[in-house]
């Protein structure tokens, strides 16, 4: 299984705007420099009063499909 590390600094109002606009995927740049897309819905469990902030590890299967996200 492949993984990438990303840092997210997404203020709450921006996250809500993205989520309410029915955008289905988030595009980010991993620490390795690779671009990655993943479902915006996976961030929902990490939304706090100030938004989504932190370092996360994204896991993908052998077909590069999203499997899991973990805060590290």
C-alpha positions, -999 to 999 in steps of 0.1 A, spaced: 0 0 0 13 34 -9 11 65 13 17 102 12 22 128 39 3 161 35 0 192 57 -35 208 58 -43 243 69 -79 248 59 -99 274 79 -134 263 90 -153 288 68 -133 277 37 -139 240 45 -176 247 48 -177 266 16 -159 238 -2 -181 211 14 -213 230 7 -203 237 -30 -205 199 -35 -168 197 -45 -161 161 -43 -123 161 -42 -95 180 -26 -63 186 -44 -31 189 -23 6 187 -26 23 160 -6 56 167 12 72 146 -16 61 172 -41 35 149 -57 0 162 -64 -28 142 -48 -66 142 -50 -88 126 -24 -125 128 -14 -133 160 6 -157 139 28 -128 122 45 -118 154 62 -152 158 79 -141 138 111 -111 162 115 -131 195 114 -125 214 146 -136 249 157 -108 265 137 -111 242 106 -89 213 95 -53 217 105 -25 192 109 -3 166 92 -20 136 77 -10 104 60 -31 93 31 -31 56 21 -39 43 -14 -43 9 -29 -23 -6 -57 -47 11 -82 -40 45 -65 -75 46 -51 -79 63 -17 -82 39 12 -77 58 45 -65 90 61 -48 92 95 -37 123 115 -1 120 125 
